[in-house]
Amino acid sequence: MTATHEVFNQAEPLADVNLYRINRPLQAALRVLAPGLGDKRLQALDALGAEMGSAAMQRHARLANTHTPVLHAHDRVGRRVDQVEFHPSYHALIGAALRHGLHGAPWSGGPLAHVERAAGFMLFTEAEPSVLCPVSMTYAVTPSLRANPALQAEWGPRVAARGYDERFVPAAAKPGVTMGMGMTEKQGGSDVRANTTRATPDGEDAWGRRHRITGHKWFVSAPMCDAFLVLAQSPGGLSCFFMPRLLPDGSVNAMHVQRLKHKLGNQANASSEVEFLDATAWLVGEEGRGVPQILAMGALTRLDCALGTAGLMRQALSIALHHTAQRHAFGRPLVAQPLMKNVLADLALESEAATLLALRLALAVDRTENGTDKAGGDPNFNAAHEAVIRRVLTPVAKFWICKRGSHFGQEAMECLGGNGYVEEGGQGVMARIYREMPVNSIWEGAGNIMALDLQRALRGADVAPAIEHELRGARGAHKALDAAAARVLAAIDGGVPEAQSRILARDTALVLQAALLHRISPPAVFEAFCAARLESGSDVFGALGERVDLDPIIERAMPVEGG
């Protein structure tokens, strides 16, 4: 080989690292927000971080995304089978997610189980996010399923079980199950009340009121799940139904997969169009109340959208820092170049703020579901307050964190230059992250839906005192935060026009992020965030002011253990 082809000044991949140990912001957030987690749960996160940061799991992630799902609508002799074939690496990944309890396990895990699971969800996302779609839906189904006690009694333990079985067999023969959801139709999108899928009463049995479902769903992710919650128009109005893939007698339900979606990202996950031809399903909850019933599930998948984007931010930042520490230009490592330092420090601020806001929402979910703070360590715990914070933070965190994700991914990719844009058979992790970023902003309600949901939250509770309570420890710490908080509280009290709802969602997220940074993070991080996001309102990463001390911010974010 000639000298012109000698390869040098190229960064080695970030592999075989413990994602938990190198994430100081996550560790700090857990110490402050959930001091009662205890050694056993922290050790479980440590073990998850080691597994997800391993080269073996990175290989599974690459293979699952390059060997994408394949639909087999019929077998070789023409029988309808409607099965999706996945690469073995997909099954290895989703099996690991269930083994670590990232699905339904927290519902029987006691106080702080939802926070532990949230931290684990972010760590897993760093390795591979798209297989987490069915994991997220399996986590989120329990509140909805409770509305049918018979189904909950039989399926609840299966949803929480940590075994994974890829076989297309009845749920009763499996060590655990996964769940999906079918709401969206092609003519309605987010306007689910325009749905045309019909449910015809078909008697009653041990699982309650049985129906026959006929119609079409434009998006059903993970069609090989064991059962789904679907919306359909029944005689009493739009209702929620439980539809298993295989019926109790072992026969295949009339749920036909028309095709798999060819998506921008989320390649390992099979998203599909599905037709129901007299498929059998059971009513969940009150007839005609299908939207609020299934949104009990959607509210939790929205939490996962925020957690997932925060995890992707952290991985993109880690790769950018790892690369720029090794790559040299103009006689110095890129990480030592002033402009690059500014960009990296700014990305570090965004990543840490996203992590804290997503975990605060997870804590509110935990406190409202468990009804106690015995393990949380907060003497100011108030159940009514946590319910309001959960209701407000769900659309706020989902809106803002996910909106920032795509911009963040692009800037992190730019830190790698052309290398960041290269896929190279799935080895280009940064490119995969960039393609993945938009989906969390779109799924479970895009930006406008979240902003409108915030408006509904403001009408349903006295929100201003709850926000004021969240800000209490940070008032007076930075003049820009005080001014922004005053604007947010005034807007909440006075109301804002619908067209201004996104502004309120953004500003609410920013002041809450600043308050969390003041409570959890070093002063350098808090002050830089307030100056950049609340004072100057910079619209581009890498515009931190000259008074910002960049070095401690970068040092805190570096993907290395210790420090």
C-alpha positions as CSV (number, residue, x, y, z in Angstrom):
1,M,0.0,0.0,0.0
2,T,1.4,3.4,-0.9
3,A,2.0,6.2,1.6
4,T,-0.9,8.2,0.3
5,H,-3.3,5.7,1.8
6,E,-1.9,5.7,5.3
7,V,-4.7,6.4,7.7
8,F,-3.9,8.7,10.6
9,N,-5.6,11.5,12.6
10,Q,-8.8,9.6,12.7
11,A,-10.8,9.1,15.9
12,E,-11.4,5.6,17.3
13,P,-15.1,4.7,17.9
14,L,-16.5,5.3,21.3
15,A,-17.0,1.7,22.5
16,D,-16.8,-0.6,25.5
17,V,-17.6,2.2,27.9
18,N,-20.0,2.2,30.8
19,L,-22.7,4.7,29.7
20,Y,-23.9,5.3,33.3
21,R,-20.4,5.9,34.8
22,I,-19.5,8.4,32.1
23,N,-22.7,10.4,32.5
24,R,-22.1,12.7,35.4
25,P,-25.3,14.8,34.8
26,L,-27.5,11.7,35.1
27,Q,-25.8,10.6,38.2
28,A,-26.1,14.0,39.8
29,A,-29.8,14.2,38.9
30,L,-30.5,10.8,40.5
31,R,-28.7,11.8,43.7
32,V,-30.8,15.0,44.0
33,L,-34.2,13.9,42.6
34,A,-34.2,10.3,43.8
35,P,-31.8,9.9,46.7
36,G,-33.8,6.9,47.9
37,L,-33.0,4.7,44.9
38,G,-30.5,2.7,47.0
39,D,-27.4,0.8,46.1
40,K,-29.2,-2.2,44.4
41,R,-31.0,0.0,41.9
42,L,-27.9,2.1,41.2
43,Q,-26.0,-1.1,40.6
44,A,-28.6,-2.2,38.2
45,L,-28.2,1.0,36.2
46,D,-24.5,0.6,36.3
47,A,-24.9,-2.9,34.8
48,L,-27.2,-1.6,32.2
49,G,-24.7,1.2,31.3
50,A,-21.9,-1.3,30.9
51,E,-24.0,-3.6,28.7
52,M,-25.4,-0.8,26.5
53,G,-21.9,0.8,26.0
54,S,-20.4,-2.5,25.0
55,A,-19.1,-3.2,21.5
56,A,-21.3,-6.2,21.4
57,M,-24.5,-4.1,21.8
58,Q,-23.2,-1.6,19.3
59,R,-22.9,-4.4,16.8
60,H,-26.5,-5.5,17.5
61,A,-27.6,-1.9,17.0
62,R,-25.8,-1.7,13.7
63,L,-27.2,-5.0,12.4
64,A,-30.7,-4.4,13.6
65,N,-30.7,-1.1,11.6
66,T,-29.1,-2.3,8.5
67,H,-31.0,-5.6,8.2
68,T,-34.4,-4.0,8.5
69,P,-37.7,-5.8,9.2
70,V,-39.3,-7.8,6.4
71,L,-43.1,-8.4,6.0
72,H,-44.3,-11.8,5.0
73,A,-48.0,-11.3,4.2
74,H,-48.4,-14.9,2.8
75,D,-46.6,-18.2,3.1
76,R,-45.2,-20.0,0.1
77,V,-48.5,-21.7,-0.7
78,G,-50.6,-18.6,-0.5
79,R,-52.0,-18.7,3.0
80,R,-52.2,-15.3,4.8
81,V,-49.7,-15.1,7.7
82,D,-49.1,-11.4,8.3
83,Q,-45.8,-11.9,10.1
84,V,-42.8,-9.6,10.3
85,E,-39.3,-11.1,10.3
86,F,-36.6,-9.3,12.2
87,H,-32.8,-9.8,12.3
88,P,-31.6,-11.8,15.4
89,S,-29.9,-8.6,16.7
90,Y,-33.4,-7.0,17.0
91,H,-34.4,-9.8,19.3
92,A,-31.2,-9.6,21.3
93,L,-31.8,-5.9,21.9
94,I,-35.5,-6.0,22.8
95,G,-34.8,-9.1,25.0
96,A,-32.2,-7.0,26.9
97,A,-34.7,-4.1,27.3
98,L,-37.3,-6.4,28.9
99,R,-34.6,-8.2,31.0
100,H,-33.7,-4.8,32.5
101,G,-37.3,-3.9,33.2
102,L,-37.7,-1.1,30.8
103,H,-41.3,-2.2,29.9
104,G,-44.1,-2.9,32.4
105,A,-41.9,-3.9,35.4
106,P,-42.1,-0.5,37.2
107,W,-45.8,-0.8,37.9
108,S,-45.1,-3.4,40.5
109,G,-41.7,-2.0,41.5
110,G,-42.7,0.4,44.3
111,P,-41.5,4.0,44.9
112,L,-38.9,5.3,42.5
113,A,-39.3,2.4,40.1
114,H,-40.5,4.7,37.4
115,V,-37.4,7.0,37.9
116,E,-35.1,4.0,37.8
117,R,-36.7,2.9,34.6
118,A,-36.5,6.4,33.1
119,A,-32.8,6.5,33.7
120,G,-32.4,3.1,32.2
121,F,-34.5,4.1,29.2
122,M,-32.2,6.9,28.5
123,L,-29.1,4.7,28.8
124,F,-30.6,2.1,26.5
125,T,-31.5,4.8,23.9
126,E,-27.9,5.7,23.6
127,A,-27.2,2.3,22.2
128,E,-30.4,1.8,20.1
129,P,-33.6,3.7,20.3
130,S,-35.9,2.2,17.6
131,V,-36.4,-1.2,19.3
132,L,-37.8,0.7,22.3
133,C,-41.0,1.6,20.5
134,P,-42.8,-1.6,21.6
135,V,-41.0,-1.5,24.9
136,S,-42.4,2.0,25.5
137,M,-46.0,1.0,24.6
138,T,-45.7,-2.0,26.8
139,Y,-44.7,0.3,29.7
140,A,-47.5,2.7,28.9
141,V,-50.5,0.3,28.6
142,T,-51.1,-0.4,32.3
143,P,-53.2,2.7,33.2
144,S,-55.5,2.1,30.2
145,L,-55.7,-1.7,30.8
146,R,-56.8,-1.1,34.4
147,A,-60.2,0.0,33.0
148,N,-61.0,-3.6,32.2
149,P,-60.3,-5.6,35.4
150,A,-60.5,-9.0,33.7
151,L,-58.0,-8.1,31.1
152,Q,-55.7,-6.4,33.6
153,A,-55.8,-9.5,35.8
154,E,-54.8,-11.8,33.0
155,W,-52.5,-9.6,31.0
156,G,-51.0,-7.3,33.7
157,P,-48.6,-10.0,35.0
158,R,-47.6,-10.7,31.4
159,V,-46.9,-7.1,30.7
160,A,-44.6,-6.9,33.7
161,A,-42.8,-10.2,33.1
162,R,-39.1,-9.8,32.1
163,G,-39.0,-12.7,29.7
164,Y,-39.0,-12.2,25.9
165,D,-40.2,-14.7,23.4
166,E,-40.1,-13.8,19.7
167,R,-42.4,-16.7,18.6
168,F,-45.8,-16.1,17.0
169,V,-47.7,-18.1,19.6
170,P,-50.5,-17.3,22.0
171,A,-49.6,-15.0,24.9
172,A,-50.4,-17.7,27.5
173,A,-47.5,-19.7,26.1
174,K,-45.0,-16.9,26.5
175,P,-42.8,-15.8,29.4
176,G,-43.7,-12.1,28.7
177,V,-45.5,-10.0,26.1
178,T,-45.3,-6.7,24.3
179,M,-48.1,-4.3,23.5
180,G,-48.8,-1.9,20.7
181,M,-51.3,0.9,19.8
182,G,-53.4,1.8,16.8
183,M,-55.0,5.3,16.7
184,T,-54.0,7.1,13.5
185,E,-56.0,6.8,10.3
186,K,-55.0,8.3,7.0
187,Q,-57.8,10.8,6.8
188,G,-57.5,12.1,10.3
189,G,-53.9,12.0,11.7
190,S,-54.0,13.7,15.1
191,D,-57.7,14.3,14.7
192,V,-58.7,10.8,15.9
193,R,-62.3,11.8,16.2
194,A,-62.4,11.7,12.4
195,N,-61.6,7.9,12.6
196,T,-63.9,5.7,10.5
197,T,-62.9,2.2,11.8
198,R,-66.1,0.6,13.1
199,A,-66.8,-1.7,16.1
200,T,-69.9,-3.9,16.1
201,P,-71.0,-5.5,19.3
202,D,-70.5,-9.3,19.3
203,G,-71.6,-10.5,22.8
204,E,-69.8,-10.8,26.1
205,D,-67.4,-13.2,27.7
206,A,-64.8,-13.4,30.5
207,W,-62.9,-10.4,29.1
208,G,-66.0,-8.2,28.9
209,R,-67.9,-6.7,26.0
210,R,-66.6,-8.3,22.7
211,H,-66.7,-6.4,19.4
212,R,-65.9,-7.0,15.7
213,I,-63.5,-4.3,14.3
214,T,-63.5,-3.3,10.7
215,G,-61.3,-0.6,9.3
216,H,-57.8,0.6,8.5
217,K,-55.0,2.2,10.6
218,W,-52.4,4.3,8.8
219,F,-49.7,3.8,11.5
220,V,-49.4,0.7,13.7
221,S,-45.8,0.4,15.0
222,A,-44.5,-3.0,16.0
223,P,-47.2,-5.1,14.4
224,M,-45.7,-8.3,15.9
225,C,-46.7,-7.2,19.4
226,D,-48.9,-9.6,21.2
227,A,-51.9,-7.2,21.6
228,F,-52.9,-3.7,20.8
229,L,-55.1,-0.9,22.1
230,V,-57.1,0.5,19.1
231,L,-59.7,3.2,18.6
232,A,-62.9,2.5,16.8
233,Q,-66.4,4.0,16.4
234,S,-68.8,1.9,18.4
235,P,-72.6,2.5,18.8
236,G,-71.8,4.7,21.8
237,G,-69.1,6.7,20.1
238,L,-65.3,6.5,19.7
239,S,-64.1,3.8,22.1
240,C,-61.0,2.0,23.1
241,F,-60.5,-1.7,22.4
242,F,-58.1,-4.5,23.3
243,M,-57.1,-6.5,20.3
244,P,-54.8,-9.6,20.7
245,R,-52.9,-10.8,17.6
246,L,-53.8,-14.4,18.6
247,L,-57.2,-15.1,20.1
248,P,-57.6,-17.2,23.3
249,D,-58.4,-20.3,21.2
250,G,-55.0,-19.9,19.4
251,S,-56.4,-18.7,16.1
252,V,-55.0,-15.7,14.3
253,N,-57.0,-12.5,14.7
254,A,-58.2,-10.8,11.5
255,M,-55.5,-8.1,11.7
256,H,-53.8,-7.9,8.3
257,V,-50.5,-6.0,7.8
258,Q,-50.8,-4.2,4.4
259,R,-47.2,-2.9,4.2
260,L,-44.3,-1.7,6.3
261,K,-43.5,2.0,6.2
262,H,-40.3,3.2,4.6
263,K,-39.2,5.8,7.1
264,L,-36.4,8.3,7.4
265,G,-35.1,6.7,10.6
266,N,-36.2,4.3,13.2
267,Q,-35.1,1.6,10.8
268,A,-35.1,-1.4,13.2
269,N,-38.7,-0.9,14.2
270,A,-41.5,-2.1,11.9
271,S,-44.1,0.6,11.4
272,S,-47.0,-0.6,9.4
273,E,-50.4,0.0,7.8
274,V,-53.0,-2.5,9.1
275,E,-56.4,-3.5,8.0
276,F,-59.0,-5.0,10.3
277,L,-61.6,-7.4,8.7
278,D,-64.0,-8.3,11.5
279,A,-61.1,-8.6,14.0
280,T,-62.1,-9.5,17.5
281,A,-61.5,-7.0,20.3
282,W,-62.8,-6.2,23.8
283,L,-64.0,-2.9,25.1
284,V,-61.6,-1.1,27.5
285,G,-63.2,1.5,29.7
286,E,-66.4,3.4,29.1
287,E,-67.9,3.3,25.6
288,G,-67.6,6.6,23.9
289,R,-64.6,7.6,26.0
290,G,-62.0,6.1,23.9
291,V,-59.8,9.2,23.5
292,P,-59.1,9.9,27.2
293,Q,-58.8,6.1,27.7
294,I,-56.1,5.6,25.2
295,L,-54.4,8.9,26.0
296,A,-53.7,7.5,29.4
297,M,-51.3,5.3,27.5
298,G,-50.2,8.2,25.2
299,A,-49.2,10.4,28.1
300,L,-46.6,7.9,29.2
301,T,-45.3,7.3,25.7
302,R,-44.9,11.1,25.5
303,L,-42.7,10.9,28.6
304,D,-40.6,8.3,26.7
305,C,-40.3,10.6,23.7
306,A,-38.7,13.2,26.0
307,L,-36.5,10.6,27.7
308,G,-35.5,9.1,24.4
309,T,-34.5,12.4,22.9
310,A,-32.5,13.3,26.0
311,G,-30.7,9.9,25.6
312,L,-29.9,10.5,22.0
313,M,-28.6,14.0,22.9
314,R,-26.3,12.5,25.4
315,Q,-24.9,9.9,23.0
316,A,-24.4,12.5,20.2
317,L,-22.6,14.8,22.6
318,S,-20.4,11.9,23.9
319,I,-19.5,11.0,20.3
320,A,-18.7,14.6,19.5
321,L,-16.5,15.1,22.6
322,H,-14.8,11.7,22.0
323,H,-14.0,12.6,18.4
324,T,-12.8,16.1,18.9
325,A,-10.5,15.0,21.8
326,Q,-8.7,12.7,19.3
327,R,-8.9,14.7,16.0
328,H,-6.2,17.3,15.5
329,A,-6.4,20.4,13.3
330,F,-4.1,23.4,13.1
331,G,-1.7,21.9,15.6
332,R,-4.2,21.2,18.4
333,P,-7.0,18.8,19.3
334,L,-10.3,20.1,18.0
335,V,-11.7,20.2,21.5
336,A,-9.0,22.8,22.3
337,Q,-10.0,25.1,19.5
338,P,-11.9,28.1,20.9
339,L,-14.9,28.0,18.5
340,M,-15.3,24.2,18.9
341,K,-15.1,24.5,22.7
342,N,-18.0,27.0,22.5
343,V,-20.1,24.6,20.4
344,L,-19.3,21.6,22.6
345,A,-20.0,23.5,25.8
346,D,-23.3,24.8,24.4
347,L,-24.3,21.3,23.4
348,A,-23.4,20.1,26.9
349,L,-25.7,22.6,28.5
350,E,-28.6,21.5,26.3
351,S,-28.0,17.8,27.0
352,E,-27.8,18.3,30.7
353,A,-30.9,20.5,30.8
354,A,-32.9,17.9,28.7
355,T,-31.8,15.1,31.0
356,L,-32.9,17.0,34.2
357,L,-36.3,18.0,32.7
358,A,-37.1,14.5,31.5
359,L,-36.2,13.0,34.8
360,R,-38.3,15.5,36.7
361,L,-41.3,14.5,34.7
362,A,-40.5,10.8,35.4
363,L,-40.4,11.6,39.1
364,A,-43.8,13.3,38.9
365,V,-45.1,10.1,37.2
366,D,-43.6,8.0,40.0
367,R,-45.1,10.1,42.8
368,T,-48.5,10.3,41.3
369,E,-48.7,6.5,40.5
370,N,-47.2,5.4,43.8
371,G,-49.0,8.0,45.9
372,T,-46.0,8.3,48.3
373,D,-42.6,9.9,48.6
374,K,-41.3,7.6,51.4
375,A,-38.3,6.7,49.3
376,G,-38.0,10.1,47.5
377,G,-36.5,12.1,50.3
378,D,-38.4,15.3,49.6
379,P,-39.9,16.8,52.8
380,N,-42.0,19.2,50.6
381,F,-43.7,16.4,48.7
382,N,-47.3,17.1,47.9
383,A,-49.4,14.7,45.8
384,A,-51.7,17.4,44.4
385,H,-48.7,19.4,43.3
386,E,-47.1,16.4,41.6
387,A,-50.3,15.7,39.7
388,V,-50.3,19.3,38.3
389,I,-46.6,19.1,37.4
390,R,-47.1,15.8,35.7
391,R,-50.0,17.2,33.7
392,V,-48.1,20.4,32.6
393,L,-44.6,18.9,32.2
394,T,-45.8,16.1,29.9
395,P,-46.6,18.4,26.9
396,V,-43.9,20.9,27.9
397,A,-41.0,18.4,28.1
398,K,-42.2,16.5,25.0
399,F,-42.5,19.7,23.0
400,W,-39.2,21.4,23.9
401,I,-36.8,18.5,24.3
402,C,-37.9,16.8,21.1
403,K,-37.9,20.1,19.2
404,R,-34.3,20.7,20.2
405,G,-33.3,17.2,19.3
406,S,-33.0,17.7,15.5
407,H,-31.0,20.9,15.9
408,F,-28.8,19.3,18.4
409,G,-28.1,16.2,16.2
410,Q,-27.2,18.4,13.3
411,E,-24.7,20.4,15.3
412,A,-23.2,17.4,16.9
413,M,-22.8,15.8,13.5
414,E,-21.0,18.9,12.3
415,C,-18.4,18.4,15.0
416,L,-17.3,15.3,13.1
417,G,-17.4,17.0,9.7
418,G,-17.9,14.8,6.7
419,N,-17.2,11.7,8.8
420,G,-20.4,12.4,10.8
421,Y,-22.5,12.4,7.7
422,V,-21.3,9.0,6.5
423,E,-23.5,6.0,7.1
424,E,-20.9,3.3,6.1
425,G,-23.1,0.2,6.5
426,G,-24.5,1.4,9.9
427,Q,-21.1,2.2,11.4
428,G,-21.9,5.9,11.2
429,V,-23.7,6.2,14.5
430,M,-24.0,10.0,14.4
431,A,-25.8,9.8,11.1
432,R,-28.2,7.2,12.6
433,I,-28.9,9.5,15.6
434,Y,-29.6,12.4,13.3
435,R,-32.1,10.4,11.3
436,E,-33.7,9.2,14.5
437,M,-34.2,12.6,16.1
438,P,-37.3,13.9,14.3
439,V,-39.5,10.9,15.1
440,N,-39.9,11.7,18.8
441,S,-41.1,15.1,17.9
442,I,-43.7,13.7,15.6
443,W,-44.9,10.6,17.4
444,E,-47.5,10.8,20.1
445,G,-48.5,14.3,19.0
446,A,-46.3,16.8,17.1
447,G,-45.4,20.2,18.4
448,N,-48.7,21.9,17.8
449,I,-50.6,19.1,19.6
450,M,-48.3,19.5,22.6
451,A,-48.8,23.3,22.7
452,L,-52.5,22.8,22.5
453,D,-52.4,20.2,25.3
454,L,-50.5,22.7,27.5
455,Q,-53.4,25.1,26.9
456,R,-55.8,22.4,28.1
457,A,-53.6,21.7,31.1
458,L,-53.8,25.4,32.1
459,R,-57.6,25.3,32.0
460,G,-57.8,22.2,34.2
461,A,-55.7,23.2,37.2
462,D,-54.2,26.2,39.1
463,V,-50.8,25.9,37.4
464,A,-49.1,29.1,38.4
465,P,-48.6,28.2,42.0
466,A,-47.2,24.8,41.0
467,I,-44.7,26.4,38.6
468,E,-43.8,29.0,41.3
469,H,-43.1,26.1,43.7
470,E,-40.8,24.5,41.3
471,L,-38.9,27.7,40.9
472,R,-38.7,28.6,44.5
473,G,-35.1,27.6,45.2
474,A,-33.7,29.4,42.1
475,R,-35.5,32.8,42.5
476,G,-32.9,35.5,42.9
477,A,-30.0,33.3,41.6
478,H,-29.9,35.0,38.2
479,K,-31.7,38.1,36.9
480,A,-32.5,36.6,33.6
481,L,-34.2,33.7,35.2
482,D,-36.2,36.0,37.5
483,A,-37.4,38.0,34.5
484,A,-38.3,34.9,32.4
485,A,-40.1,33.4,35.3
486,A,-42.2,36.6,35.8
487,R,-43.2,36.4,32.1
488,V,-44.2,32.8,32.3
489,L,-46.2,33.2,35.4
490,A,-48.0,36.2,34.0
491,A,-48.8,34.3,30.7
492,I,-50.1,31.4,32.7
493,D,-52.3,33.6,34.8
494,G,-53.5,35.8,32.0
495,G,-53.7,33.2,29.3
496,V,-52.2,33.3,25.8
497,P,-53.8,33.1,22.4
498,E,-53.6,29.7,20.7
499,A,-51.2,31.1,18.1
500,Q,-48.7,31.9,20.9
501,S,-48.9,28.5,22.6
502,R,-45.6,27.3,21.4
503,I,-43.9,30.3,23.0
504,L,-45.4,29.5,26.3
505,A,-44.4,25.9,26.1
506,R,-40.8,26.9,25.2
507,D,-40.5,29.5,27.9
508,T,-42.0,27.2,30.6
509,A,-39.5,24.5,29.7
510,L,-36.6,26.9,29.8
511,V,-37.4,28.4,33.3
512,L,-38.0,24.9,34.7
513,Q,-34.7,23.7,33.2
514,A,-32.9,26.6,34.7
515,A,-34.4,25.9,38.1
516,L,-33.3,22.3,37.9
517,L,-29.8,23.2,36.8
518,H,-29.6,25.6,39.8
519,R,-30.6,22.8,42.1
520,I,-28.5,20.0,40.7
521,S,-25.7,21.2,38.5
522,P,-22.5,23.2,39.1
523,P,-22.8,27.0,39.1
524,A,-20.9,27.3,35.8
525,V,-23.5,25.2,34.1
526,F,-26.5,27.1,35.6
527,E,-25.1,30.5,34.9
528,A,-24.1,29.7,31.3
529,F,-27.5,28.3,30.6
530,C,-29.3,31.3,32.0
531,A,-27.1,33.7,30.0
532,A,-27.4,31.8,26.8
533,R,-31.1,30.6,26.9
534,L,-32.8,33.3,29.0
535,E,-30.7,36.4,28.6
536,S,-29.4,36.4,25.0
537,G,-31.8,33.9,23.6
538,S,-29.3,32.6,21.1
539,D,-30.7,30.8,18.1
540,V,-27.6,28.8,17.2
541,F,-25.3,26.5,19.2
542,G,-21.8,27.8,19.9
543,A,-22.8,31.4,20.7
544,L,-21.9,31.4,24.5
545,G,-20.7,34.8,25.7
546,E,-17.0,35.5,26.3
547,R,-17.5,35.6,30.1
548,V,-18.6,31.9,30.1
549,D,-16.0,29.6,31.5
550,L,-16.1,26.8,28.9
551,D,-13.6,24.4,30.4
552,P,-15.5,23.1,33.4
553,I,-18.7,22.6,31.3
554,I,-16.8,20.5,28.8
555,E,-14.9,18.6,31.5
556,R,-18.2,17.7,33.2
557,A,-19.6,16.4,29.9
558,M,-16.6,14.3,28.8
559,P,-17.4,10.6,28.2
560,V,-14.8,9.4,30.7
561,E,-15.3,7.8,34.1
562,G,-14.5,9.8,37.3
563,G,-14.1,13.5,37.6
